[in-house]
Amino acid sequence: MFASLISCLFRSFSESSDKGWFRSLFVHKVDARKDAHSNLLSKKETSNLYKIQFHNVKPECLDAYNNLEAEVQTRLHQDQDFPCEVVGSWNTWYGEQDQAVHLWRYRGGYPALTECLQKLRANKEYLEFRRERSKMLISRRNQLLLEFSFWNEPLPRKGPNLYELRTYNLKPGTMIEWGNRWARAIKYRQENNEAVGGFFSQIGDLYVVHHLWAYESLQSREETRNSAWQKEGWDVNVYYTVPLLRSMESRLMIPTKSSPLQ
Protein backbone atom coordinates (compact mmCIF):
# COMPACT_ATOMS: atom_id res chain seq x y z
CA MET A 1 0.00 0.00 0.00
CA PHE A 2 2.77 2.42 1.01
CA ALA A 3 4.86 1.53 -2.05
CA SER A 4 1.85 2.08 -4.28
CA LEU A 5 1.26 5.54 -2.77
CA ILE A 6 4.90 6.57 -3.25
CA SER A 7 4.81 5.41 -6.87
CA CYS A 8 1.65 7.40 -7.53
CA LEU A 9 3.08 10.55 -5.95
CA PHE A 10 6.34 10.24 -7.92
CA ARG A 11 4.44 9.81 -11.20
CA SER A 12 2.24 12.81 -10.43
CA PHE A 13 5.24 14.99 -9.53
CA SER A 14 7.30 14.16 -12.60
CA GLU A 15 4.39 14.49 -15.03
CA SER A 16 3.21 17.81 -13.57
CA SER A 17 6.27 19.72 -14.68
CA ASP A 18 8.67 19.54 -17.60
CA LYS A 19 11.36 20.81 -15.27
CA GLY A 20 11.24 17.92 -12.82
CA TRP A 21 14.53 16.99 -11.21
CA PHE A 22 14.56 13.55 -12.82
CA ARG A 23 14.01 14.90 -16.33
CA SER A 24 16.63 17.61 -15.82
CA LEU A 25 19.28 14.92 -15.51
CA PHE A 26 18.86 14.10 -19.20
CA VAL A 27 18.07 17.52 -20.71
CA HIS A 28 21.04 19.62 -21.87
CA LYS A 29 20.19 23.29 -21.41
CA VAL A 30 21.62 25.53 -24.13
CA ASP A 31 21.71 29.32 -23.96
CA ALA A 32 20.39 30.70 -27.24
CA ARG A 33 22.71 33.03 -29.16
CA LYS A 34 21.45 36.59 -29.36
CA ASP A 35 23.09 37.35 -32.72
CA ALA A 36 24.61 35.66 -35.77
CA HIS A 37 28.26 34.67 -35.45
CA SER A 38 29.02 36.86 -38.48
CA ASN A 39 28.05 39.92 -36.41
CA LEU A 40 29.76 38.74 -33.25
CA LEU A 41 33.12 37.86 -34.84
CA SER A 42 33.63 40.27 -37.76
CA LYS A 43 35.04 43.77 -37.72
CA LYS A 44 32.50 46.49 -36.94
CA GLU A 45 34.66 49.42 -38.07
CA THR A 46 34.82 48.16 -41.67
CA SER A 47 32.33 46.63 -44.06
CA ASN A 48 34.85 44.67 -46.08
CA LEU A 49 33.74 41.55 -47.86
CA TYR A 50 36.28 39.09 -49.26
CA LYS A 51 36.13 36.53 -52.03
CA ILE A 52 38.58 33.67 -52.31
CA GLN A 53 38.90 31.83 -55.61
CA PHE A 54 40.45 28.43 -56.27
CA HIS A 55 41.20 27.81 -59.94
CA ASN A 56 42.54 24.44 -61.09
CA VAL A 57 44.51 25.17 -64.23
CA LYS A 58 45.61 22.88 -67.04
CA PRO A 59 49.32 22.27 -66.34
CA GLU A 60 50.44 23.42 -69.78
CA CYS A 61 48.46 26.67 -69.41
CA LEU A 62 49.63 27.92 -66.01
CA ASP A 63 52.10 30.54 -67.28
CA ALA A 64 49.61 31.92 -69.82
CA TYR A 65 46.91 31.94 -67.15
CA ASN A 66 49.10 33.93 -64.75
CA ASN A 67 49.92 36.51 -67.43
CA LEU A 68 46.26 36.90 -68.36
CA GLU A 69 45.15 37.29 -64.74
CA ALA A 70 47.87 39.86 -64.06
CA GLU A 71 46.72 41.96 -67.00
CA VAL A 72 43.09 41.98 -65.87
CA GLN A 73 43.93 42.66 -62.22
CA THR A 74 46.05 45.67 -63.20
CA ARG A 75 43.22 47.13 -65.28
CA LEU A 76 40.68 46.68 -62.47
CA HIS A 77 43.00 48.41 -59.98
CA GLN A 78 43.48 51.35 -62.31
CA ASP A 79 39.74 51.78 -62.88
CA GLN A 80 38.17 53.65 -59.96
CA ASP A 81 34.68 52.61 -61.09
CA PHE A 82 35.23 49.10 -59.75
CA PRO A 83 34.94 48.92 -55.93
CA CYS A 84 37.18 45.85 -55.67
CA GLU A 85 40.86 45.09 -55.32
CA VAL A 86 42.97 41.96 -55.37
CA VAL A 87 44.61 41.34 -52.00
CA GLY A 88 46.85 38.54 -53.20
CA SER A 89 47.35 35.98 -55.96
CA TRP A 90 49.33 32.78 -55.64
CA ASN A 91 50.18 29.47 -57.25
CA THR A 92 50.09 26.44 -54.97
CA TRP A 93 53.52 24.95 -54.38
CA TYR A 94 52.61 22.16 -51.98
CA GLY A 95 49.02 20.99 -51.80
CA GLU A 96 46.79 20.78 -54.83
CA GLN A 97 49.06 21.20 -57.84
CA ASP A 98 48.58 23.57 -60.79
CA GLN A 99 46.19 25.66 -58.73
CA ALA A 100 45.80 29.43 -58.60
CA VAL A 101 44.40 31.13 -55.51
CA HIS A 102 43.08 34.72 -55.54
CA LEU A 103 41.86 36.80 -52.60
CA TRP A 104 39.70 39.84 -53.43
CA ARG A 105 38.41 42.61 -51.17
CA TYR A 106 35.17 44.54 -51.71
CA ARG A 107 35.16 47.73 -49.67
CA GLY A 108 31.50 48.34 -48.98
CA GLY A 109 30.36 44.75 -48.48
CA TYR A 110 27.60 43.09 -50.47
CA PRO A 111 26.49 46.30 -52.28
CA ALA A 112 30.04 46.74 -53.57
CA LEU A 113 30.14 43.12 -54.74
CA THR A 114 26.81 43.50 -56.56
CA GLU A 115 27.90 46.77 -58.19
CA CYS A 116 31.16 45.22 -59.36
CA LEU A 117 29.46 42.15 -60.84
CA GLN A 118 26.93 44.27 -62.71
CA LYS A 119 29.68 46.41 -64.25
CA LEU A 120 31.79 43.41 -65.20
CA ARG A 121 28.86 41.75 -66.97
CA ALA A 122 28.54 44.84 -69.14
CA ASN A 123 32.27 45.04 -69.88
CA LYS A 124 33.10 43.47 -73.25
CA GLU A 125 36.83 43.18 -72.49
CA TYR A 126 36.14 41.31 -69.27
CA LEU A 127 33.72 38.94 -70.96
CA GLU A 128 36.38 38.18 -73.57
CA PHE A 129 38.89 37.58 -70.77
CA ARG A 130 36.53 35.06 -69.15
CA ARG A 131 36.07 33.21 -72.43
CA GLU A 132 39.83 33.02 -72.93
CA ARG A 133 40.42 31.99 -69.32
CA SER A 134 37.83 29.20 -69.50
CA LYS A 135 39.97 27.43 -72.10
CA MET A 136 42.76 27.14 -69.51
CA LEU A 137 40.74 25.88 -66.55
CA ILE A 138 39.82 22.41 -65.34
CA SER A 139 37.55 23.61 -62.52
CA ARG A 140 36.99 26.54 -60.21
CA ARG A 141 35.20 27.37 -56.96
CA ASN A 142 34.90 30.33 -54.63
CA GLN A 143 33.67 31.49 -51.23
CA LEU A 144 32.57 34.81 -49.76
CA LEU A 145 34.33 35.59 -46.49
CA LEU A 146 34.37 38.01 -43.58
CA GLU A 147 37.52 38.83 -41.62
CA PHE A 148 37.87 38.07 -37.92
CA SER A 149 37.89 41.20 -35.78
CA PHE A 150 41.07 40.18 -33.93
CA TRP A 151 43.21 39.59 -37.06
CA ASN A 152 45.23 42.13 -39.01
CA GLU A 153 43.71 43.48 -42.19
CA PRO A 154 45.83 42.02 -45.00
CA LEU A 155 47.97 44.79 -46.48
CA PRO A 156 50.56 44.74 -49.28
CA ARG A 157 53.98 43.56 -48.16
CA LYS A 158 57.37 43.24 -49.74
CA GLY A 159 58.91 39.89 -50.46
CA PRO A 160 60.11 37.42 -51.05
CA ASN A 161 57.75 35.46 -48.82
CA LEU A 162 56.32 32.00 -48.78
CA TYR A 163 52.62 31.93 -47.89
CA GLU A 164 50.67 29.25 -46.10
CA LEU A 165 46.89 29.05 -46.31
CA ARG A 166 45.57 26.84 -43.53
CA THR A 167 41.93 25.87 -44.04
CA TYR A 168 39.84 24.50 -41.18
CA ASN A 169 36.44 22.85 -41.66
CA LEU A 170 34.61 23.24 -38.36
CA LYS A 171 31.76 21.29 -36.89
CA PRO A 172 28.49 23.28 -37.30
CA GLY A 173 27.78 25.44 -34.27
CA THR A 174 31.41 25.82 -33.15
CA MET A 175 32.43 29.08 -34.87
CA ILE A 176 31.89 31.25 -31.77
CA GLU A 177 34.08 29.02 -29.62
CA TRP A 178 36.75 28.93 -32.33
CA GLY A 179 36.73 32.73 -32.54
CA ASN A 180 36.90 33.18 -28.78
CA ARG A 181 39.85 30.81 -28.51
CA TRP A 182 41.80 32.38 -31.35
CA ALA A 183 41.11 35.91 -30.13
CA ARG A 184 43.29 35.01 -27.13
CA ALA A 185 45.77 32.83 -29.03
CA ILE A 186 46.65 35.12 -31.96
CA LYS A 187 49.14 37.01 -29.74
CA TYR A 188 51.36 33.91 -29.75
CA ARG A 189 51.69 34.09 -33.55
CA GLN A 190 52.45 37.74 -34.28
CA GLU A 191 56.03 38.25 -33.13
CA ASN A 192 57.56 37.69 -36.57
CA ASN A 193 54.83 39.51 -38.48
CA GLU A 194 53.71 36.19 -39.92
CA ALA A 195 49.95 36.71 -39.41
CA VAL A 196 48.50 38.09 -42.66
CA GLY A 197 44.74 37.58 -42.31
CA GLY A 198 42.02 35.42 -40.80
CA PHE A 199 38.63 34.82 -42.42
CA PHE A 200 35.47 32.75 -42.06
CA SER A 201 33.03 31.78 -44.79
CA GLN A 202 29.61 33.30 -45.37
CA ILE A 203 28.60 31.83 -48.73
CA GLY A 204 29.94 28.64 -50.29
CA ASP A 205 31.18 25.89 -48.01
CA LEU A 206 30.05 26.96 -44.54
CA TYR A 207 31.84 26.77 -41.19
CA VAL A 208 35.16 27.15 -42.98
CA VAL A 209 38.03 29.19 -41.55
CA HIS A 210 41.08 30.38 -43.50
CA HIS A 211 44.27 31.56 -41.78
CA LEU A 212 46.86 33.17 -44.04
CA TRP A 213 50.51 33.28 -42.90
CA ALA A 214 53.72 34.62 -44.44
CA TYR A 215 57.23 33.22 -43.87
CA GLU A 216 60.65 33.99 -45.29
CA SER A 217 61.31 30.31 -45.98
CA LEU A 218 60.33 26.77 -45.04
CA GLN A 219 62.98 26.86 -42.31
CA SER A 220 61.55 30.11 -40.96
CA ARG A 221 58.09 28.53 -40.94
CA GLU A 222 59.33 25.58 -38.90
CA GLU A 223 61.15 27.78 -36.39
CA THR A 224 58.21 30.17 -35.99
CA ARG A 225 55.71 27.39 -35.45
CA ASN A 226 57.98 25.57 -33.00
CA SER A 227 58.53 28.74 -30.98
CA ALA A 228 54.77 29.05 -30.37
CA TRP A 229 54.88 25.80 -28.38
CA GLN A 230 57.38 27.36 -25.99
CA LYS A 231 54.87 30.02 -24.96
CA GLU A 232 52.53 29.33 -22.07
CA GLY A 233 48.95 29.18 -23.31
CA TRP A 234 49.51 28.04 -26.90
CA ASP A 235 49.08 24.39 -25.96
CA VAL A 236 45.77 25.24 -24.29
CA ASN A 237 44.47 26.82 -27.50
CA VAL A 238 45.38 23.73 -29.51
CA TYR A 239 43.84 21.44 -26.89
CA TYR A 240 40.45 23.20 -27.03
CA THR A 241 40.25 23.94 -30.77
CA VAL A 242 41.20 20.53 -32.20
CA PRO A 243 37.89 18.94 -31.03
CA LEU A 244 36.00 21.62 -33.00
CA LEU A 245 37.42 20.38 -36.33
CA ARG A 246 36.07 18.04 -38.96
CA SER A 247 39.14 18.39 -41.19
CA MET A 248 42.02 20.73 -41.98
CA GLU A 249 44.28 21.45 -44.94
CA SER A 250 47.51 23.32 -45.57
CA ARG A 251 48.62 24.93 -48.83
CA LEU A 252 52.07 26.39 -49.37
CA MET A 253 51.82 29.09 -52.01
CA ILE A 254 54.13 31.30 -54.04
CA PRO A 255 52.86 34.80 -54.96
CA THR A 256 52.52 35.70 -58.61
CA LYS A 257 54.48 38.65 -59.94
CA SER A 258 51.41 40.92 -59.85
CA SER A 259 50.32 40.03 -56.31
CA PRO A 260 50.26 42.92 -53.79
CA LEU A 261 51.34 40.36 -51.18
CA GLN A 262 54.90 39.42 -52.15
C-alpha positions as CSV (number, residue, x, y, z in Angstrom):
1,M,0.0,0.0,0.0
2,F,2.8,2.4,1.0
3,A,4.9,1.5,-2.0
4,S,1.9,2.1,-4.3
5,L,1.3,5.5,-2.8
6,I,4.9,6.6,-3.2
7,S,4.8,5.4,-6.9
8,C,1.6,7.4,-7.5
9,L,3.1,10.5,-5.9
10,F,6.3,10.2,-7.9
11,R,4.4,9.8,-11.2
12,S,2.2,12.8,-10.4
13,F,5.2,15.0,-9.5
14,S,7.3,14.2,-12.6
15,E,4.4,14.5,-15.0
16,S,3.2,17.8,-13.6
17,S,6.3,19.7,-14.7
18,D,8.7,19.5,-17.6
19,K,11.4,20.8,-15.3
20,G,11.2,17.9,-12.8
21,W,14.5,17.0,-11.2
22,F,14.6,13.5,-12.8
23,R,14.0,14.9,-16.3
24,S,16.6,17.6,-15.8
25,L,19.3,14.9,-15.5
26,F,18.9,14.1,-19.2
27,V,18.1,17.5,-20.7
28,H,21.0,19.6,-21.9
29,K,20.2,23.3,-21.4
30,V,21.6,25.5,-24.1
31,D,21.7,29.3,-24.0
32,A,20.4,30.7,-27.2
33,R,22.7,33.0,-29.2
34,K,21.4,36.6,-29.4
35,D,23.1,37.3,-32.7
36,A,24.6,35.7,-35.8
37,H,28.3,34.7,-35.5
38,S,29.0,36.9,-38.5
39,N,28.0,39.9,-36.4
40,L,29.8,38.7,-33.2
41,L,33.1,37.9,-34.8
42,S,33.6,40.3,-37.8
43,K,35.0,43.8,-37.7
44,K,32.5,46.5,-36.9
45,E,34.7,49.4,-38.1
46,T,34.8,48.2,-41.7
47,S,32.3,46.6,-44.1
48,N,34.8,44.7,-46.1
49,L,33.7,41.6,-47.9
50,Y,36.3,39.1,-49.3
51,K,36.1,36.5,-52.0
52,I,38.6,33.7,-52.3
53,Q,38.9,31.8,-55.6
54,F,40.5,28.4,-56.3
55,H,41.2,27.8,-59.9
56,N,42.5,24.4,-61.1
57,V,44.5,25.2,-64.2
58,K,45.6,22.9,-67.0
59,P,49.3,22.3,-66.3
60,E,50.4,23.4,-69.8
61,C,48.5,26.7,-69.4
62,L,49.6,27.9,-66.0
63,D,52.1,30.5,-67.3
64,A,49.6,31.9,-69.8
65,Y,46.9,31.9,-67.2
66,N,49.1,33.9,-64.7
67,N,49.9,36.5,-67.4
68,L,46.3,36.9,-68.4
69,E,45.2,37.3,-64.7
70,A,47.9,39.9,-64.1
71,E,46.7,42.0,-67.0
72,V,43.1,42.0,-65.9
73,Q,43.9,42.7,-62.2
74,T,46.0,45.7,-63.2
75,R,43.2,47.1,-65.3
76,L,40.7,46.7,-62.5
77,H,43.0,48.4,-60.0
78,Q,43.5,51.3,-62.3
79,D,39.7,51.8,-62.9
80,Q,38.2,53.7,-60.0
81,D,34.7,52.6,-61.1
82,F,35.2,49.1,-59.8
83,P,34.9,48.9,-55.9
84,C,37.2,45.9,-55.7
85,E,40.9,45.1,-55.3
86,V,43.0,42.0,-55.4
87,V,44.6,41.3,-52.0
88,G,46.9,38.5,-53.2
89,S,47.3,36.0,-56.0
90,W,49.3,32.8,-55.6
91,N,50.2,29.5,-57.3
92,T,50.1,26.4,-55.0
93,W,53.5,25.0,-54.4
94,Y,52.6,22.2,-52.0
95,G,49.0,21.0,-51.8
96,E,46.8,20.8,-54.8
97,Q,49.1,21.2,-57.8
98,D,48.6,23.6,-60.8
99,Q,46.2,25.7,-58.7
100,A,45.8,29.4,-58.6
101,V,44.4,31.1,-55.5
102,H,43.1,34.7,-55.5
103,L,41.9,36.8,-52.6
104,W,39.7,39.8,-53.4
105,R,38.4,42.6,-51.2
106,Y,35.2,44.5,-51.7
107,R,35.2,47.7,-49.7
108,G,31.5,48.3,-49.0
109,G,30.4,44.8,-48.5
110,Y,27.6,43.1,-50.5
111,P,26.5,46.3,-52.3
112,A,30.0,46.7,-53.6
113,L,30.1,43.1,-54.7
114,T,26.8,43.5,-56.6
115,E,27.9,46.8,-58.2
116,C,31.2,45.2,-59.4
117,L,29.5,42.1,-60.8
118,Q,26.9,44.3,-62.7
119,K,29.7,46.4,-64.2
120,L,31.8,43.4,-65.2
121,R,28.9,41.7,-67.0
122,A,28.5,44.8,-69.1
123,N,32.3,45.0,-69.9
124,K,33.1,43.5,-73.3
125,E,36.8,43.2,-72.5
126,Y,36.1,41.3,-69.3
127,L,33.7,38.9,-71.0
128,E,36.4,38.2,-73.6
129,F,38.9,37.6,-70.8
130,R,36.5,35.1,-69.2
131,R,36.1,33.2,-72.4
132,E,39.8,33.0,-72.9
133,R,40.4,32.0,-69.3
134,S,37.8,29.2,-69.5
135,K,40.0,27.4,-72.1
136,M,42.8,27.1,-69.5
137,L,40.7,25.9,-66.5
138,I,39.8,22.4,-65.3
139,S,37.5,23.6,-62.5
140,R,37.0,26.5,-60.2
141,R,35.2,27.4,-57.0
142,N,34.9,30.3,-54.6
143,Q,33.7,31.5,-51.2
144,L,32.6,34.8,-49.8
145,L,34.3,35.6,-46.5
146,L,34.4,38.0,-43.6
147,E,37.5,38.8,-41.6
148,F,37.9,38.1,-37.9
149,S,37.9,41.2,-35.8
150,F,41.1,40.2,-33.9
151,W,43.2,39.6,-37.1
152,N,45.2,42.1,-39.0
153,E,43.7,43.5,-42.2
154,P,45.8,42.0,-45.0
155,L,48.0,44.8,-46.5
156,P,50.6,44.7,-49.3
157,R,54.0,43.6,-48.2
158,K,57.4,43.2,-49.7
159,G,58.9,39.9,-50.5
160,P,60.1,37.4,-51.1
161,N,57.7,35.5,-48.8
162,L,56.3,32.0,-48.8
163,Y,52.6,31.9,-47.9
164,E,50.7,29.3,-46.1
165,L,46.9,29.1,-46.3
166,R,45.6,26.8,-43.5
167,T,41.9,25.9,-44.0
168,Y,39.8,24.5,-41.2
169,N,36.4,22.8,-41.7
170,L,34.6,23.2,-38.4
171,K,31.8,21.3,-36.9
172,P,28.5,23.3,-37.3
173,G,27.8,25.4,-34.3
174,T,31.4,25.8,-33.2
175,M,32.4,29.1,-34.9
176,I,31.9,31.2,-31.8
177,E,34.1,29.0,-29.6
178,W,36.8,28.9,-32.3
179,G,36.7,32.7,-32.5
180,N,36.9,33.2,-28.8
181,R,39.9,30.8,-28.5
182,W,41.8,32.4,-31.3
183,A,41.1,35.9,-30.1
184,R,43.3,35.0,-27.1
185,A,45.8,32.8,-29.0
186,I,46.7,35.1,-32.0
187,K,49.1,37.0,-29.7
188,Y,51.4,33.9,-29.8
189,R,51.7,34.1,-33.5
190,Q,52.5,37.7,-34.3
191,E,56.0,38.2,-33.1
192,N,57.6,37.7,-36.6
193,N,54.8,39.5,-38.5
194,E,53.7,36.2,-39.9
195,A,50.0,36.7,-39.4
196,V,48.5,38.1,-42.7
197,G,44.7,37.6,-42.3
198,G,42.0,35.4,-40.8
199,F,38.6,34.8,-42.4
200,F,35.5,32.8,-42.1
201,S,33.0,31.8,-44.8
202,Q,29.6,33.3,-45.4
203,I,28.6,31.8,-48.7
204,G,29.9,28.6,-50.3
205,D,31.2,25.9,-48.0
206,L,30.1,27.0,-44.5
207,Y,31.8,26.8,-41.2
208,V,35.2,27.2,-43.0
209,V,38.0,29.2,-41.6
210,H,41.1,30.4,-43.5
211,H,44.3,31.6,-41.8
212,L,46.9,33.2,-44.0
213,W,50.5,33.3,-42.9
214,A,53.7,34.6,-44.4
215,Y,57.2,33.2,-43.9
216,E,60.6,34.0,-45.3
217,S,61.3,30.3,-46.0
218,L,60.3,26.8,-45.0
219,Q,63.0,26.9,-42.3
220,S,61.5,30.1,-41.0
221,R,58.1,28.5,-40.9
222,E,59.3,25.6,-38.9
223,E,61.2,27.8,-36.4
224,T,58.2,30.2,-36.0
225,R,55.7,27.4,-35.4
226,N,58.0,25.6,-33.0
227,S,58.5,28.7,-31.0
228,A,54.8,29.0,-30.4
229,W,54.9,25.8,-28.4
230,Q,57.4,27.4,-26.0
231,K,54.9,30.0,-25.0
232,E,52.5,29.3,-22.1
233,G,49.0,29.2,-23.3
234,W,49.5,28.0,-26.9
235,D,49.1,24.4,-26.0
236,V,45.8,25.2,-24.3
237,N,44.5,26.8,-27.5
238,V,45.4,23.7,-29.5
239,Y,43.8,21.4,-26.9
240,Y,40.5,23.2,-27.0
241,T,40.3,23.9,-30.8
242,V,41.2,20.5,-32.2
243,P,37.9,18.9,-31.0
244,L,36.0,21.6,-33.0
245,L,37.4,20.4,-36.3
246,R,36.1,18.0,-39.0
247,S,39.1,18.4,-41.2
248,M,42.0,20.7,-42.0
249,E,44.3,21.5,-44.9
250,S,47.5,23.3,-45.6
251,R,48.6,24.9,-48.8
252,L,52.1,26.4,-49.4
253,M,51.8,29.1,-52.0
254,I,54.1,31.3,-54.0
255,P,52.9,34.8,-55.0
256,T,52.5,35.7,-58.6
257,K,54.5,38.7,-59.9
258,S,51.4,40.9,-59.9
259,S,50.3,40.0,-56.3
260,P,50.3,42.9,-53.8
261,L,51.3,40.4,-51.2
262,Q,54.9,39.4,-52.2
